[in-house]
Amino acid sequence: MGEEHAVESVDDPVTVPSLATDLRELGLEAGDTVLVHSSLSALGWVCGGPPAVVDALQEVVTDAGTIAMPTHSGSYSDPADWSNPPVPDEWEETIRETMPPYRPAVTPTQVGAIPECFRTYPETRRSAHPTVSFAAWGAEAESVVADHGLDDRLGDGSPLARLYDLNAGVLFLGVGHDTNTSLHLAENRADIPIERVTDGAPILEDGRRRWVEMENIAEDTDDFADLGAAFEREVGLVEGRVGAGTGKLMDQQALVDFAIEWLEANR
């Protein structure tokens, strides 16, 4: 959404107070634990941009609760697997040898303006996975992001599982189930035939750069829209306006448990 379209999409500026009001009306409360997936452009003209969204979330949840967001950096992966765009084969070894190591405080996210802003906030903590990190702020931030395993990166050793244990909510701000990382936790837990693949990335270990190999399931989002639609029909969630966009708030445990059964029946 361009600047002109963003202005035209709202009658009044979207502000920290208006966003906080919208979030409370959606059902978000002080002390909640919530995993946020977001699109800044979907919210209309936001006064102050990404910090306004983060400020509103923190105002509503307060530091008695916990906010988490995916802060993935997909380019920190094996260049042999890149497709958008691919790189020449003869570049691959140079990339593996010279890509700077993943550093939680330095490596930028590649999943949107709001998560990129959020990861820089004071007291926000970020997990150590070079490709699919998560950031968290609030009462349980440390426990959410600690010990993010390199293998099975979105499975039971990931922040997704820690959020499940904390009975988190999942909040969509202008996005859909195609971005719903909690469904990858269900993929890892479901009893379905699934390929295992190897990836790689550079990390810092004892102050030295090292390329590490990682083994994961072959994640697949192709059916996530259908899965999410089925969840909304059969289980339900809360939906409302947030700025110019659609907000959706759902229970992560219910979502993951439903998704496991759906995947076992449909994939």
N, C-alpha and C positions, 0 to 999 in steps of 0.2 A: 504494500500500500504506500503510494507516494504521499508527500507532505500535503498536497492539495486535497487528495482523496481523504486523507486522515482528518483534515479540518472539516470537510463536508460530511463526514460520517457521524458527527456528533453535534448536538445542539449547543453544548457547553464544553469547555475544556475538561478532560479527564484528569483529576487531581488526586493527590494522596488521600484527602478526606473522602472524595467520592468513591475511589477504589476501595477504601476501608469499609465504607457503607455497603457497597455492592458485595464484598466478600463476606461480611457479617450476615447479610440477607441470604446469601447462598448457604450459610450454615457454619462457616469457619468461626472458631472461638478461641479465646485465650487458653493456652495450655495444650492445644491440639498438636499432634505430629502430622505433618503433611508433606507429600512428595509433589512438587509442582512441575508441570509441563506447560510451556508458555510460548506465545507469539506476540511480540510487542506490536507488530503492525496490525494485528487483529483487534486491538483494543481501542483504535481510533487515535485522536491527537492527545497524547499523554504529556501533560505539563511537567517537564523535567526528564522525560524519557525513562530508561530502565531504572534509575534510582528511585523514581516515584513508585514503581511497582514493588520493588524490594522493601521500601520504607512502609508501604501500606500493609504488605504481608507481615512485616515485623510488628507493626502497630497492633494488628489484630491478634496474631498468635502469641505475642509477647515472648520474653526470654524464659517464661515457664514452659513454653512449648518448643517445638523443633520444626524448622523448615529445611527441606532437602530438595536439591535439584540435580538432574544429570548435568555433568560438565565434561562431556565426552570430547575427545580429541582424536578423531578418526584417522588423521594422517599419521599418527604415531602407531603404525602398523607395518606389515611387510609390504613393500612396494610391488612385489610380484602379484599381489591381490588387488591392486588399485584398478578401478575401471572408470572413474568419473573425475578426471580423465585418466587413462593408463599412461604410464611413462615408458620410454624406450627400454627394451630389455637390457641394453648396455649401460643404462643408468643405475640399475638396481643395486649393484654391489657398492657403488659410490654412496648411494643414499643410506644403505645399511651401515656403512663405515663412518659416515660424517653427520648424520642427523643428530642434533643436540639431544641430550637425555631429557626424558620427562621429569619436570619439577613442578610439584603442585602449586607453588606460589608464582610460577613464571609462565608455564605452558598455557597458551590461550585455549579456550573452549571453541568448539565448532558447531554448537547447537543453539545459537541465538544470542541476542543482545542482553536479555534479562539474566540468563545463567552466567554469561561472561561478566556482567556487572556484579552479580551476587557473590561470585567466588572471591572478589577483591575486598569484600566488606570486612571490617574488623571483627574478629572472633569467629569468622567463618572458617571451617576446617574442610579439607579436601582429601579424598582417598588417594591411595598410591598407585592405582591401576593406570598405566600409561595411555590406554585407549578408551576405557569406559569408566572414568572416574565419576564420583558424585561429590557434591559439596553439601555441607550442612551447617546450620547455625541454631543455637539455642541450647536447651537443657540437655539434650541427648546427642549433641553434635559429635562429640568425640567417639561415643560408642557406635554411632551409625557408620562413620567412615573408617574406623580402625580395622586393620587386618583384612583389607580387600584383597582376596587371593588372585594371583595372576591367572591360574587355570579356572575353568568354569566361571568365567568373569561376571556373569549375571545370575549365578546360581546361589547355593546356600552359603558360600563364603563371601557374598557381596553385600553392599549396603541395602539392596532390595530385601534381602532376608532379614536384616536387622530391623528395617522399617515394618516388615510383616509382623515380627515379634512384638513390636511396639504398638500394634493395632493402628497403623497410620491410615490417613486418608490419602486419596490421590486427587489432585486438583488440576483440571484442564483450564487454561486461560486462552481461548481461541484456537485450540488444537483438537485433534481427534485421536482415535485409538491407534493409528499408525505410528504414533510417537510414544505409545504407552509401554514404558520399559518394564513395568510389573508383569506384563504378559511374557516376557523372557524368563522371569523367575518360574512361571508356570511351565514354560517349555522345558526348563531344566528338571522340573519335578515330575512331569507327566511321564507315564509309561507308554512311550511312542517310539517307533523306529526313527532314529535320527543320526545323521552322520557326525563324526567328530573331525575337527579340522585343527591345523596348527597355524599360529600367527607368531609375529615377533615384533619387538619394539626396543628402543634404547631406554635404560633407566640408570639412575645413580645408585650405586651400591658401595657403601664404605667410602664415599667421596669420589668414586671412579665410575666412568661411563661403562656400561656393559649392555650388549645386545642379548635379550632373553627370548627364549622360545616359550610359547604359551599354548595350551591345548583347551579347546572349547567345543561346545556343540555348534553345529552350523545353524546359526539363528536365522529365522525366516519370518518376515513381517507380512507376507502376502495375504494371509487370512486374518490378520489382526482387525481389519475393519469389520469383517463379518462376525468375528468373535465378539468384538465390542458391541456391535448392534444387538447380538443375541443376549449379552449381559444386560444391556439397557432394557430390553423387552421383558426378560424373565426375572431379573433381580431388581434393577432400578437404581437410580441415582438422583441427585438434586441438580436441577438445571436452572440457570438464570442469567441475566445480563451482567457483564462486568465491563465497564466502559462501553465501547461499541461492539464488543465481542460476546461470545457465549461462554459462560463458565459452567463447569460440571464438577461436582464433588461426589466422590464415591468411596466406599470402604475397600481398602486394599486387600484385606484377608478374604472378604467375600468375592472380590474380583479374581484373585489368584486361584482360590478353591474352585470357582465356577470354570475358570479357564482350563484348569487341569482336566476336568471332566469333559469339557467341550473339545479339547484337543484330542483326548483319547477316543472320542466318538467320531470326530470329523477329519482328523489329519492322518 
